[in-house]
Amino acid sequence: MKTHAPLPLWSLIAPIAGWLLLALSLLGLQGGLWLVLMTAALIAGVLSAVHHAEVVAHRVGEPYGTLVLALAITVIEVALIVSLMLTGGPQTTALARDTVFAAVMLILNGIVGLCLLVGGSRYREQTFGLLGVSASLATLAAIAILTLVLPNYTTSVPGPVYSPSQLAFVAVVSLVLYGTFVLVQTVRHRDYFLPPDAHEDHEAHAQPPSNRLAAASAALLLLSLGAVVLLAKSLAPAIELAVASAGAPKAVVGIIIAMVVLLPEGLAAYRAARANRLQTSLNLALGSALASIGLTIPAVAIVSLATGWTLTLGLDIKSTVLLLLSLFISTLSLGTGRTTVLQGVVHLVVLATYLFTTIVP
């Protein structure tokens, strides 16, 4: 039986370097070279977060490990969106919608599509537990439609917004749905989210890390995620300027924020698919989408109700069609328990369509 290797030095240095650069940025350092250093620290922080998340996941086992990463990143994502809303004022009331929609599209079509393509290319065909994936997709479809589509069709106030009472109701419903999903995933039907051949998982042949090592990785995971999001926030003005200079829609900013936030989960899911652990990849991807929308909407709803700002949630017709198409395709491609490269290509084509029509509406 293999013993678990100690934490590599780079995974310790990366989050510390990120926080050090953030501290130095408070002194007013700026310029092209400084932006390059911040970007490098951001990438290093993402890689560090992935490594420490895998250590924690190995210690606590499935599906708790994927839940740890999904919740940690989503909490930071919520903090980032809320802080940008409070800083930007009423002009940013559509930022949460754009970011959450981008996250759902990137996960359903980007992360899932890439994992299916890589796994299918490497192993020809992969299998996963159908019951857990079906539960995830059903919950995701309900929350997505209630929060991003229904506001266009309610009549108490003109869409695409909810009235205060409707917004409070949908926020509570989102929390109830997500909370019930977590209960099912971790307690009542935990076996739904385990690989069909869990007893043959190659990780079982490696000794889990000690409690001390796992605790250290958990702390470093939070440090890495915090550095990633704060570095992304520091780079946001440069990103917004670049988007404006290119003449691209403001929704592109939400896509970029979602890409940065989802990088750790995306890399972890990709590595799991390459190791023929597609169940772990899907747990990560679908769990992240559920956490993103199920926790972000209630948080921004509280900000909206507390400040009196109008929160724009409803998607336009083009985005609604793409969201419904993504949910429909995901239900079909993940509805048999077996996947090949074909499903991966279909998801990635939908992602490319989403990205292209966002820039060229």
C-alpha positions as CSV (number, residue, x, y, z in Angstrom):
1,M,0.0,0.0,0.0
2,K,1.4,3.4,-1.0
3,T,1.8,6.1,1.5
4,H,0.5,9.6,0.8
5,A,3.3,12.0,-0.3
6,P,3.8,15.2,1.8
7,L,2.7,18.5,0.5
8,P,5.0,19.8,-2.3
9,L,6.8,23.0,-1.6
10,W,5.2,24.9,-4.5
11,S,1.7,24.3,-3.1
12,L,2.8,26.0,0.1
13,I,4.5,29.0,-1.7
14,A,1.7,29.7,-4.2
15,P,-1.0,31.0,-1.8
16,I,1.6,32.9,0.3
17,A,2.9,34.6,-2.8
18,G,-0.6,35.5,-3.9
19,W,-1.4,37.1,-0.6
20,L,2.0,38.9,-0.6
21,L,1.3,40.4,-4.0
22,L,-2.2,41.5,-2.8
23,A,-0.6,43.2,0.2
24,L,1.9,45.0,-2.0
25,S,-0.8,46.1,-4.4
26,L,-2.3,48.1,-1.6
27,L,0.9,50.3,-1.8
28,G,-0.2,51.4,-5.3
29,L,2.0,49.2,-7.4
30,Q,0.8,49.0,-11.0
31,G,1.8,48.6,-14.6
32,G,2.1,46.0,-17.2
33,L,4.8,43.9,-15.4
34,W,2.7,44.0,-12.2
35,L,-0.3,42.7,-14.1
36,V,1.8,39.8,-15.4
37,L,2.9,39.0,-11.9
38,M,-0.7,39.1,-10.6
39,T,-1.8,36.8,-13.5
40,A,1.0,34.4,-12.7
41,A,0.1,34.3,-9.1
42,L,-3.6,33.7,-10.0
43,I,-2.7,30.7,-12.1
44,A,-0.4,29.3,-9.4
45,G,-3.2,29.8,-6.8
46,V,-5.6,27.8,-9.0
47,L,-3.1,24.9,-9.3
48,S,-2.5,25.0,-5.6
49,A,-6.2,25.0,-4.8
50,V,-6.7,21.9,-7.1
51,H,-3.9,20.0,-5.3
52,H,-5.1,20.7,-1.8
53,A,-8.7,20.0,-2.8
54,E,-7.6,16.5,-4.0
55,V,-5.8,15.9,-0.7
56,V,-8.9,16.8,1.3
57,A,-11.1,14.8,-1.0
58,H,-8.9,11.7,-0.6
59,R,-9.1,12.0,3.1
60,V,-12.9,12.5,3.5
61,G,-13.8,10.3,0.5
62,E,-16.6,10.6,-2.0
63,P,-18.9,12.4,-2.4
64,Y,-17.8,14.6,0.5
65,G,-14.5,15.5,-1.2
66,T,-16.2,17.0,-4.3
67,L,-18.7,18.8,-2.0
68,V,-15.8,20.5,-0.1
69,L,-14.4,22.0,-3.3
70,A,-17.8,23.0,-4.7
71,L,-18.8,24.8,-1.5
72,A,-15.5,26.4,-0.9
73,I,-15.3,27.9,-4.3
74,T,-19.0,28.9,-4.3
75,V,-18.7,30.8,-1.0
76,I,-15.8,32.7,-2.4
77,E,-17.7,33.3,-5.7
78,V,-20.6,34.7,-3.7
79,A,-18.3,37.0,-1.8
80,L,-16.7,38.3,-5.0
81,I,-20.1,39.0,-6.7
82,V,-21.5,40.7,-3.6
83,S,-18.4,42.8,-3.1
84,L,-18.5,43.9,-6.7
85,M,-22.2,44.7,-6.4
86,L,-21.7,46.8,-3.3
87,T,-18.8,48.6,-4.9
88,G,-20.5,49.2,-8.3
89,G,-23.9,50.1,-7.0
90,P,-27.2,49.7,-8.9
91,Q,-25.4,49.6,-12.2
92,T,-24.2,46.0,-11.4
93,T,-27.6,44.5,-10.7
94,A,-27.3,42.2,-13.7
95,L,-23.7,41.0,-12.7
96,A,-25.0,38.1,-10.6
97,R,-27.3,36.9,-13.4
98,D,-24.5,37.1,-16.0
99,T,-22.0,35.4,-13.8
100,V,-24.4,32.6,-12.6
101,F,-25.6,32.0,-16.2
102,A,-22.0,31.9,-17.4
103,A,-21.1,29.4,-14.7
104,V,-24.0,27.1,-15.5
105,M,-23.1,27.2,-19.2
106,L,-19.4,26.7,-18.7
107,I,-20.0,23.8,-16.3
108,L,-22.8,22.0,-18.3
109,N,-21.1,22.4,-21.7
110,G,-17.4,23.3,-21.0
111,I,-16.3,21.2,-18.0
112,V,-18.7,18.3,-18.7
113,G,-18.0,18.4,-22.4
114,L,-14.2,18.4,-21.9
115,C,-14.4,15.6,-19.4
116,L,-16.5,13.4,-21.7
117,L,-14.2,14.1,-24.7
118,V,-11.0,13.4,-22.8
119,G,-12.4,10.3,-21.1
120,G,-13.9,9.0,-24.3
121,S,-10.7,9.6,-26.2
122,R,-8.6,7.8,-23.6
123,Y,-11.0,4.9,-22.7
124,R,-13.4,4.8,-25.6
125,E,-16.4,4.5,-23.2
126,Q,-16.9,5.5,-19.6
127,T,-19.6,4.7,-17.0
128,F,-21.1,6.5,-14.0
129,G,-23.9,6.1,-11.6
130,L,-27.1,7.2,-13.2
131,L,-29.2,7.9,-10.1
132,G,-26.9,10.6,-8.7
133,V,-26.5,12.4,-12.0
134,S,-30.3,12.3,-12.6
135,A,-30.9,13.8,-9.1
136,S,-28.4,16.6,-9.8
137,L,-29.8,17.5,-13.2
138,A,-33.4,17.5,-11.9
139,T,-32.5,19.9,-9.1
140,L,-30.3,22.1,-11.3
141,A,-33.1,22.4,-13.9
142,A,-35.6,23.5,-11.3
143,I,-33.4,26.1,-9.7
144,A,-32.2,27.5,-13.1
145,I,-35.7,27.9,-14.5
146,L,-37.1,29.4,-11.4
147,T,-34.3,31.9,-11.0
148,L,-33.3,32.8,-14.6
149,V,-36.4,32.2,-16.8
150,L,-39.5,32.6,-14.7
151,P,-38.8,36.3,-13.8
152,N,-39.6,37.2,-17.5
153,Y,-43.1,35.9,-17.2
154,T,-44.4,37.0,-13.8
155,T,-46.8,40.0,-13.8
156,S,-46.6,41.7,-10.4
157,V,-43.8,43.9,-11.8
158,P,-42.6,44.1,-15.4
159,G,-39.9,41.5,-16.1
160,P,-37.1,40.6,-16.1
161,V,-37.2,41.2,-12.3
162,Y,-39.1,39.8,-9.4
163,S,-41.1,41.8,-6.9
164,P,-39.6,41.9,-3.4
165,S,-41.9,39.1,-2.1
166,Q,-41.3,37.0,-5.2
167,L,-37.5,37.4,-4.8
168,A,-37.6,36.4,-1.2
169,F,-39.8,33.3,-2.0
170,V,-37.4,32.2,-4.8
171,A,-34.4,32.7,-2.6
172,V,-35.9,30.5,0.1
173,V,-36.9,27.9,-2.5
174,S,-33.4,27.8,-4.0
175,L,-31.9,27.2,-0.5
176,V,-34.5,24.5,0.2
177,L,-33.7,22.7,-3.1
178,Y,-29.9,22.9,-2.6
179,G,-30.1,21.9,1.0
180,T,-32.2,18.9,0.2
181,F,-29.8,17.9,-2.6
182,V,-26.8,18.1,-0.1
183,L,-28.8,15.9,2.4
184,V,-29.4,13.3,-0.3
185,Q,-25.9,13.4,-1.6
186,T,-24.1,13.1,1.8
187,V,-26.6,11.2,4.1
188,R,-29.7,9.5,2.8
189,H,-28.5,8.3,-0.7
190,R,-24.8,8.7,-0.6
191,D,-24.3,5.6,-2.6
192,Y,-26.0,7.3,-5.6
193,F,-22.9,9.5,-6.0
194,L,-20.3,6.8,-5.7
195,P,-18.6,5.3,-8.7
196,P,-20.2,2.0,-9.9
197,D,-16.8,0.3,-9.3
198,A,-15.9,2.2,-6.2
199,H,-14.1,-0.8,-4.7
200,E,-11.7,-0.9,-7.7
201,D,-10.9,2.8,-7.5
202,H,-7.1,3.2,-7.9
203,E,-7.1,5.7,-5.0
204,A,-8.1,2.9,-2.7
205,H,-4.6,1.5,-3.1
206,A,-3.0,4.6,-1.7
207,Q,-3.1,5.3,2.0
208,P,-5.3,8.3,2.8
209,P,-3.4,11.4,4.1
210,S,-3.3,11.8,7.9
211,N,-5.7,14.1,9.7
212,R,-2.9,16.6,10.2
213,L,-2.0,16.7,6.5
214,A,-5.6,16.9,5.5
215,A,-6.2,19.8,8.0
216,A,-3.2,21.6,6.6
217,S,-4.4,21.1,3.0
218,A,-7.9,22.4,4.0
219,A,-6.4,25.6,5.5
220,L,-4.2,26.0,2.4
221,L,-7.2,25.4,0.1
222,L,-9.1,28.3,1.7
223,L,-5.9,30.5,1.5
224,S,-5.5,29.6,-2.2
225,L,-9.2,30.2,-3.1
226,G,-9.2,33.5,-1.2
227,A,-6.1,34.6,-3.1
228,V,-7.5,33.5,-6.4
229,V,-10.7,35.5,-6.0
230,L,-9.1,38.6,-4.6
231,L,-6.5,38.6,-7.4
232,A,-9.3,38.2,-9.9
233,K,-11.0,41.2,-8.3
234,S,-7.8,43.2,-8.5
235,L,-7.5,42.4,-12.2
236,A,-11.2,43.2,-12.8
237,P,-10.6,46.8,-13.8
238,A,-8.1,45.8,-16.4
239,I,-10.5,43.1,-17.6
240,E,-13.4,45.5,-17.9
241,L,-11.2,48.0,-19.7
242,A,-10.0,45.3,-22.2
243,V,-13.6,44.2,-22.7
244,A,-14.8,47.8,-23.3
245,S,-11.8,48.5,-25.6
246,A,-12.7,45.5,-27.7
247,G,-16.3,46.6,-28.0
248,A,-17.6,43.4,-26.5
249,P,-20.8,43.2,-24.4
250,K,-20.7,43.7,-20.6
251,A,-21.8,40.0,-20.3
252,V,-18.3,39.0,-21.3
253,V,-17.1,40.3,-17.9
254,G,-19.4,37.8,-16.2
255,I,-18.0,35.0,-18.4
256,I,-14.4,35.9,-17.4
257,I,-15.2,36.0,-13.7
258,A,-17.0,32.6,-14.0
259,M,-14.0,31.2,-15.9
260,V,-11.5,32.3,-13.2
261,V,-13.7,31.0,-10.3
262,L,-14.3,27.7,-12.0
263,L,-10.7,27.0,-12.9
264,P,-9.9,24.9,-9.8
265,E,-13.0,22.7,-10.2
266,G,-12.5,22.5,-14.0
267,L,-8.9,21.2,-13.6
268,A,-9.9,18.8,-10.8
269,A,-12.7,17.4,-13.0
270,Y,-10.4,17.1,-16.0
271,R,-7.8,15.2,-14.0
272,A,-10.5,12.8,-12.6
273,A,-11.8,12.1,-16.2
274,R,-8.3,11.3,-17.4
275,A,-7.9,8.9,-14.5
276,N,-11.2,7.2,-15.6
277,R,-13.1,8.5,-12.6
278,L,-16.0,10.1,-14.5
279,Q,-18.3,9.9,-11.5
280,T,-16.0,12.2,-9.6
281,S,-15.9,14.6,-12.6
282,L,-19.7,14.7,-12.8
283,N,-20.0,15.1,-9.0
284,L,-17.6,18.1,-9.2
285,A,-19.2,19.7,-12.3
286,L,-22.9,19.3,-11.4
287,G,-22.4,19.9,-7.7
288,S,-20.6,23.2,-8.6
289,A,-23.4,24.3,-10.8
290,L,-25.9,23.6,-8.1
291,A,-23.9,25.4,-5.4
292,S,-23.2,28.3,-7.7
293,I,-26.8,29.1,-8.5
294,G,-28.4,27.7,-5.3
295,L,-26.2,29.8,-3.0
296,T,-25.5,32.9,-5.2
297,I,-29.1,33.8,-5.9
298,P,-30.2,33.9,-2.2
299,A,-27.1,35.9,-1.3
300,V,-27.6,38.6,-3.9
301,A,-31.3,38.6,-3.2
302,I,-30.5,39.6,0.4
303,V,-28.3,42.4,-0.9
304,S,-31.1,43.5,-3.2
305,L,-33.8,43.5,-0.5
306,A,-31.5,45.2,2.0
307,T,-30.4,48.0,-0.4
308,G,-33.6,48.4,-2.3
309,W,-31.8,47.9,-5.6
310,T,-33.7,46.1,-8.5
311,L,-32.1,42.8,-9.1
312,T,-32.2,41.8,-12.8
313,L,-32.5,38.0,-13.0
314,G,-34.4,37.1,-16.2
315,L,-32.4,36.0,-19.3
316,D,-33.1,37.3,-22.8
317,I,-34.6,35.0,-25.4
318,K,-31.3,33.9,-26.9
319,S,-29.8,33.0,-23.5
320,T,-33.0,31.2,-22.5
321,V,-32.9,29.1,-25.6
322,L,-29.3,28.2,-24.9
323,L,-30.0,27.4,-21.3
324,L,-32.9,25.1,-22.2
325,L,-30.8,23.5,-24.9
326,S,-28.0,22.8,-22.5
327,L,-30.3,21.2,-19.9
328,F,-32.0,19.1,-22.6
329,I,-28.7,17.9,-24.1
330,S,-27.3,17.1,-20.6
331,T,-30.4,15.1,-19.8
332,L,-30.0,13.0,-23.0
333,S,-26.2,12.6,-23.0
334,L,-26.1,11.7,-19.2
335,G,-29.2,9.6,-19.3
336,T,-27.8,6.2,-20.1
337,G,-24.9,5.9,-17.6
338,R,-22.4,5.5,-20.5
339,T,-20.6,8.2,-22.5
340,T,-18.3,8.5,-25.6
341,V,-16.5,11.3,-27.4
342,L,-19.7,12.1,-29.3
343,Q,-21.5,13.6,-26.2
344,G,-18.3,15.5,-25.4
345,V,-18.2,17.1,-28.8
346,V,-21.9,18.0,-28.7
347,H,-21.5,19.8,-25.3
348,L,-18.4,21.7,-26.5
349,V,-20.2,22.8,-29.7
350,V,-23.0,24.3,-27.6
351,L,-20.4,26.1,-25.4
352,A,-18.7,27.5,-28.5
353,T,-22.1,28.7,-29.8
354,Y,-22.8,30.4,-26.4
355,L,-19.4,32.2,-26.4
356,F,-19.7,33.3,-30.0
357,T,-23.2,34.6,-29.7
358,T,-22.3,36.5,-26.6
359,I,-19.5,38.3,-28.4
360,V,-21.5,38.5,-31.7
361,P,-25.1,38.7,-30.5
